[in-house]
């Protein structure tokens, strides 16, 4: 068998858990940050309208 017959060993359970946890944490933080920015922009728009 050549290199095409070599199968990479699976990651350990701990590494898979760590990678999936970190990936999900980053995704949820991005989602939360975007949501907060959207709220800030909307509140800024309403503040400027009230002042005018």
ZIJOPE-V316405 format. One record per backbone hydrogen bond with DSSP energy under -0.5 kcal/mol. NH is the residue of the N-H (numbers start at 1). CO is the residue of the C=O. If there is no record, write none. Layout:
nh	co
NH	CO
NH	CO
This chain:
nh	co
5	2
6	3
8	6
16	12
17	13
18	14
19	15
20	16
21	17
22	18
23	19
24	20
25	21
26	22
27	23
28	24
29	25
30	26
31	27
32	28
33	29
34	30
35	31
36	32
37	33
38	34
39	35
40	36
41	37
42	38
43	39
44	40
45	41
46	42
47	43
48	44
49	45
50	46
51	47
52	48
